[in-house]
């Protein structure tokens, strides 16, 4: 290995750089970034021998991994809203109890049947593989965006199943393998479960209450809010873990849940910083843990790995979901999709790595095969679920291939006219307004309309965004447009939030918040809300024109010289938006495309043929 790569500073910085790069490439290629992280760790670890995590971190490796997983679950808890699970609490409870037991038993039986590992090791591997985790389920949900009920159940399950899996692994580890619980019996096992639940639950709630008091009384300065949340999570983790091993995972999850559902406090900075920490930790952990594998460990029986993956996907998960959703209000399509999503992630990898280290130190036979088997399942489930969830969701009618729909902020005459034109051209449209009269008018015009404040932090629980992939902020209030663009940039992506040009500021005022924090500007700079509204009031119309072999782009240009192109709905439903500064707004438009344009009152459009211009 090069002397340069032996420098710990270079290794630590390199891990972070590779973690970010792998996730960036995954996002650009729309493939699960976890696969790229695993491959990266494997290459710099056992293949090229550039990184040895055990040598780099030494005894700090196991506690660092444990704390990192705790912070990841804290961030997951912050995303949970109790209203999400209204009416589905029974399904969630059964998934993380009965469903976990079914998966545990089936996984352990498969390991016993297809390997020569001791029964205790098989039971431990089965307990580790019951977890899924927000690190893999979350990105899948963000990419596929299935129906709300499916998304809520999968998200809650992925977060709460991790502490449950950790508890099962700890019990198996301490009772069956290293005899830390002397003379084990049912009473001892029950006591370990109670101690785990009490330690994790009480620590999470207690720290949460103290944090709420501090935040409500403004004891924490604004510049320390982000670090305060992370510090509280670490404190809850440590306190709980002192009383029961691995209960810190439950404590951080409960802490996040408590903070997320106490509305009077401000948690935006805590959430935002925790999300950044989560992305960084996921990347670093997957690279570090996969780099610990060695080539000898990877020489496992192919039949055992394949049998375990197939058994978990085709038997354990469907049976667990069938039992958990029995007599629920879920549609059969939703049950099928839930039963087809359970990828394993960082929690399984970290628990397997930590316990394998301890068992190898204890001299337990077969401990060296735990990590490669678990990692094989992680890779297999991520590949299968990552590539298969989207097509299955579309086939079941629970998702659409392209999120081309538009959320239009505002429901006044201008917004409704644009919404009607886009909807008639085949684009999914939802208008959102706080004006009840505009809301009713939009509904009368057969537009999907949402009455409420889109800046509310829980708006996604009430606003159905199925098929929606971009924001058009069209209200007369420039500041609201800017704030909404900043708010939805995280969910839709900065490239897919748009707003009208703000009204020109009076002389002497140079600030332009929209340019600093808003969305991409629509249309030309002189087409602000007032100008567009005036043009409609004077008799202008928002028209759509479909190009054909008989009515080409040149024909449109000749017959609509005064028209102002706003959108192009491409063949196949893709929506192209005319942006500010576009030199040729109709570039690339061809046969089958529909042009949505504003035609001023003195503009002329040939309506003599139905296929040419449609009102």
N, C-alpha and C positions, 0 to 999 in steps of 0.2 A: 504494500500500500504506500502511496506517495506520502512524503513527509508532510506536505500541506494538509492532507486529509487526516493526519493524526492529531492535528490541533483541535482540541475540544471546542474552541470558539467557532472554527470553520464548520465542524460537524453540526453544532447546534443551529447555527445560522443556515446551513445547508438544508437541514430537516425542515425548517420553517419555509424556506424558499420553495423546496420541492412540494411541500404540502399545499401551498397556495397555488403553485403552477399546475399541479395535478387536478385540483378542483376547478381551476379556470378552464383547463382543456376539457374536462368533463362537461362543464356548463356549455362551452362552445359547441361541442360535438353532440350534446344531448344524450350522453351515456352516463351510467352511474359512476360518479367520481370515486366511489369506494374501490371499484375495480382498479382504477389507475393508481390509487394510493397503495393498494396491496401489491401491485406489480412493481411500483417504485421501491417500496420497502424490500421486496424480495430481491430486486436487482442490486441495490446498494448494500444489502446484507449478505446473504449466503452466496449469491452469484459472484459479485465482484469484490466482496470482502472490504468494502469501504467503511461500513458502519457496524460496530458491535455495541448495541445498547447496554448490555450488561457491563461492559468495560467503561462505557461513557458515564453511565448513571450509577452503577454499583448498587448499593443497598437502597438507594433512593428510587429505584425504578418502580417497585411494587407500590409504595405509598403515593408516588407521583401519579401513577395510572389510576389508583383508587380515587384520589382527590379530583382528578380531571373528569372521571366518569360522573362523580357527584355534581360537578359544575354543569356538565351537559344535561343531567336530569333536572337540575335547578332551572335551567333555561327552558326545558320542556314543560316544567310545571307552570312557569310564567305564561305559557301560551294556552293554558286550560281555563275554560269558562264553564261554570257549573250549568249555565243555561244550555250549553251545547248538548248535554246529555239528557235533557228533559224527555222523559218517556223511554229512554234506552238504558237506564241504570241497571236493570236486571241483566240485559245482554252483556254489559261491561263486566258486572260482577261474576257472571258465569264464565266469561272468557278468561279472567285472571284467576279463577279458582278451579272449577271443574275442567275447563279447557286446558289449563296448565297441567293438571294431573294426567289428562289423557295424553297430551304430548310427551310428558315425562315418561310415562309407562311405555308408550310405543317406541320412543327413541331409545330407551334403555334395552328393550327387548331386541331391537334391530342390532344394537352393538353386541349384545350377547350372542346372537345367532350368526353374525357375519365376521366376528373377530374372536381371537383367543384371549381377550382381556378379562381380568378378574371381574366378578359381578359388581364389586364395589366401584371400580373404575367405570363400568358401563352405566351404573346408576348415576354417577357424578356427571358423566358426559350427557346423559339424558336430561339432567336438571339444568345444565348450562344451556342446552339447546332449546329450552322453552321460551327464551327471551327473543324479542324482535328488536325493538329500540327505535327511538325517534331519529337516530342518525341516518337510518336508511329508509324508514317509512315516511318521514317528513319530506325529503326530496322527491320521493315517488308521488306523494299527494300533490305537491306543488306543481309537478310536471303534468300529471294526468288530470287533476282537478275533477274528481268524481262527484257524485251527488253529496249533499251536505251530510246526510245521515251516515253514509259509508265513511266519509272523511272524518267525521267526529269520532265514530267508534274506533276506527283504526288508529287515530292519533292518541286518544285516551289509553287504549290498550297498550300501544307501543311504549308509553311512558310509565304506566303503572305496572306493567308486567316485568320490568327490569328489576325492581326491588324484590318482587316475588321470586323471580328466578335466582337472584342472589341469595335469598333466604334458603331456598331448596338446596342450592350448591353448598352453602355453609353447613346445613344440617347433615348432608351426605358426607361432607368432608370431615366434620368433627365426630360424627357418630359411627360411621361405617369404616373410615379409612385410618384415622390416626388416634382413635379411642380417647379423644379429649373429654368426652362425656362418659364417665365411668358407669358401668352397669346400665347401659341404655335400655330404656323401656318407654312405653307410651307416655307416661307422666313426664319423663325427662324431655322427650321430644316436644310435647305440648308446651312445657315451660320455656323451651328455647324459642318456640314460635311466639309465645306471649311476650317474652322479653324483647324479641326483635321488634314486634309491633309497638310495644310501649315505648321503647327507647327511640325508635325512629319517629313515631307519631308525636310523642310528647316534645321531643327536641324540635321538630319542625314547627309545631304549633306555638311552643313557647318563644322560640326565636322570632317567629312570624309576628306574634303579638308585640314583642319588644320593638321590632323593626317598625311596625305600624305606628306605635306610640311616638317613636323618634321622628318618623316622617310627618305625621299629622301635626306635631308641635314644632316642626321646622328646626329640629336640633342639628340636622345634617346640612352643611353648606352645599349649595348647588354643585360646586365643582367636585364634591366628594360623593355625590349620589351614586354614580356608576360603581365606584369601588366599594361603597357601602353595601350594595346588594351582594357582590361577590364575597365580601368579607363575612357577611351574615350567613351565606351558604356554607362557607368553609367552617365557620364556628359551629353551625348546626351539625355538620358532618362529623366533626371531631367529637363533640359532646355525645352524640348518639353512638358512635363507634366505640367509645370508651365503655359503654354498658353492654353492647351486643355487636358482634362482628358483622360488618357489612350493612348494619342498620343505618349508616350514614346516607346510603343511597335513598332510602325511604324518607329520611329527614329532609334532604334537600328537595325532593319531589314535593313533599307536603308544604315546605316553606314557600316554594314557588307558587303552589296552588293557593295558599293563604293570601299572599301578596296580590296575586292576579285578580282575586275576587273581592277585594276591598276597594271599592270604587273611589272613596273620598281621597285616597292618596295618589300621588303622581309616581308612576313607575316607568314612564317612557324612557328615561335615561338608563335605568337599570336594565330594562328589556333590551334596548339597543346595544348596550355594552355586552350584555350576556350573549346576545346573538353573535357578536364578533368573536367573543371568547370561544363559543361553541364551534364555529367554523374552523378556528385555528386549532383547537384541541382535537377535533375529529381527524383533521389531516395529520397532525403530529403523531397521535396515538396509533393510527393505522400503519403509518410508515415505521414507527419504532417497533411495534409488536410483530409486524410481518418480517422485519429485519432480524428478529430473534430466531426465526426458523433456521434450521440447517438442513443441508441436502440429505443427510442420513434420515432425519425425522420424516422427510417427505416421501420416503420409500414405504408407504403404507399400502395395504391391499386395496386395489382399485375397486373391487367388488364391494368392500365394506363402505367406502366413501359414497359410491353410487347408490347403494342400497339405503344408506342413511338419508341421503338427499331425496331420493324418490319416495321413501317411506314417510318422511316428514311432510312433503308437498302433497302427495296423493292420498295419504291415509290419515296421518295425525291431524293436519290442519282442517281438512273437510269434516272429519268426525267431530273435532272440538267445536267448530262453528255450527254444525248441525245441532249439537246438543245445546249450545249457548243461545241460539236464536229460535229454538223450538217455541212455538206459540207466541212469537213476538209479532210486532206490526210491520216488520221489514218485508219488502217485496222479495220474491224469489231471486230476482236479478241481483238485488243488494246482498243477499245471503251468499250467492255464488261468488261475487266479487270479494267480499270479506274473506271467504274461504280460500281465495286464491292469492292472498297477500300476507306473507309472514316472513320477510327476509331477516336474516340474522345480522347483527352489527357489532358495534364496538364493545358493548357490555359483554357479549359472549366471548369476544376475543380477549378482553382484559381479564375476565374471571378465569378463563382457561389458562392464560399465561401465568397468572399469579398462583393458582392452585397447583399447576404443573410444577412450578419452581419449588413450592413447599413440599409436595409429595416426593419429588426427586430427592430433595434433601433428607426426607424421612426414609428413603430407600424403598418406596412402594413400587412393586412390580407393575409395569405397564404405564407408569406416569408419563413417560416420554412420548407416548402416542396420543395424549389428550390434545395437545396444541395442534398438531397437523390435522387430526380428524375434524376438530372444530373449525379450523380455518378452511378446510375443504368444503364444509357445509356452508360457511359464510359466502365463499366465492360462488358455489353452485346456486344457492338461493338468491343471491343478489343478481346473478346473470339471468336466471329464469324469471324471477318476479320483475326484475327491472325491464326486461325486454317484452314480457308477456302481459303486464298489467294494463298498459294503454290499449293494445288491440282488444283485449277482453272487455274492458270497460266500454269501449266504443261499440263492440258487438252486442253488449247487453243494454245499450242505450243509456248508459250512465255517464258518458263523457263524449266529447266531440274531438275530431282529429286536430283541427286548427282552431285555436281560441281567437277567432277573428271578430267576435262581437264587440260592441262599443257600449260603455257606460257613459251616458251623456249627463253631465251635471247641469241641472236647470231644466225647466219644463215650460218656459214661456213660449210665445208664438214662434220665435226663431228656432229654439231648440226642438220644438215639436215638428216644425217643417223639415228640419234636417233629419230628425228621427224617422219621420214617415217615409222620406225618400230612401234612406238607407235600408229600412225594414222592407220596403217594397222591392228593393234590389236584392233581397235575400240575406241581408246582414242581421244578426241577432242584436237587438237594441233594447237597452233599459234606460229610462230617464229617471233621474233622482231629483227631488225638490223638497223644500221645506214650506212651499206655498200650497196650501190645501186646494185652493181653486185650480191652480195649474195642474195639480195631481189628478183631480177629477176630470179636467178637460183632456188630459193625456189618455186617461182610461177610456173616455168616450170616443177618442180617436183610435182606439184599439192598440195603444202602445203599452208595453210593459212599464209600469211606473212604480217607483218606490217613494213613499212619503216618509222622510226622516233625514237626519243629519249624517251625511257620509263621513264626517270627520269624527264621529263617535268611535271610541276604541273597540266597541263590540258590534260595530255595524255589520261585520261579515256574518253574524249570527242571524240577522234578519234580511239582509240583502242577498238574493240568490244571484250569484255571478257565474252560473253554469254557462259555458260558451263565450264568456266575456274575456277579452284579452287586452283591452286598451281603454283609456279614459279620454273623453273629449270634454274639457272644462269650458263651458260656453255661457256661464252666467254673466250678468252685467257687472258683477262685483269682481274686480281684478284680484283683490287680495284673497277672496274665497277660491278663485281659480288657482292661484298660486299655492295656497295651503293644501288644496285637494290634490294638486299635482305632486307635491312633495309627499303627501300621505300615501298615495297609491303607487308611487315610484318603486317602493319596496316590493309590493305584490306583483305588479305588472312588469316592472323593469323600467328604468329611466327612458329607454328608447320608445316606450309605448304609452307615455302620458303626454297629452297635448292640451294647449290652452290658447285662447284668443290673445292677440296682441293687447296689452294694456292701453288704456286711453292715454294720450299724450299728456305728460305732466306739465303743470304751470311753470312758467319761467322761474328759474332759481332753484328748482327741485330736481336734482340729478339722480337720486336713488331710484333703483328699479329692482325691487325684490324678485320680480318674476324672472329676470335674467339670471339671478344668482341661485334661486332655489326652486323655480317653477318648472313647468314642462316645456316641451318643444313648441315653438310658436306655429300656429295654423295660418295658412293663407298669406296674403300680403300684409305688410305693416299698416296700411291704411284701412284694413278691414277689421276694425274693432267692433265691439258689440253694438254700439249705437249706430254705426254706419250700416252694418248688415240689417239691423232692425228697421232703419229708415227706408232702406231699399225695398224690404218686404211690404212695409206699410204703404209705400207709393205704388204698389201693384206688381213688384217683382215676384218671381216664383223660384222655388227650388225644384228643378226638373231632372229627370234621369233619362238618358239616351243610350240605347244599346246599339253598339256598332255591329254591322253585318257586312256580308260581301257586296250588298247593294248600297249600303249606306256606310261609307268608310270614315276614317278619321279626317280625311281631307274634306269630305262632304260636311261633316260636323263643323269643322272650322269655318267653312264657307257660309253655312247657314246660321251659325251662332257666333258671329263675330264679337258681339258684346257680352257673351256669357262668360262667367267666371268659374272655372273648374274648381271644385272643392274636394271631390273624392273620385276614385276609380275602383269599381268592384270588378276584380279580375275573374276570368273564367275559372270556376272551381270555388268561388266564394272568398278569395283573398281580398282584403281591403287595403288599398293604397291611399294615403292621405297626402294632399297637397300641402307642403310645408312652406314656411316663409323663406323667401330667397330662392325658390325653385325657378330656374330659368325656363324650363320647358315642362309645365305641369302635366302634359299629356304624353310625355315620352313613353314609348313602349305599349301604348294602348292599341289594341287590335280587335279583330273580329271576336265577338262574344263578350267583350268587356262592356261594362255599363258605366257611363260617365254621369256623375251627379254634379250639377252645376247650378249656380245662381244666375238666373236670367233677369236682368233689369227690366223695368217697365217699357223702356224704349227698345229693348233687344228683340230680335226676331228669331224665331225657331220654327222650322218647317214641321208642322204637326200633321201634314196631309197623309202621312203613312204611319200606321200604328207602331211598326217596328223601329221607326226612327227616333221619335221623341215621345216619352211616356210621362204624363203629368204626375 
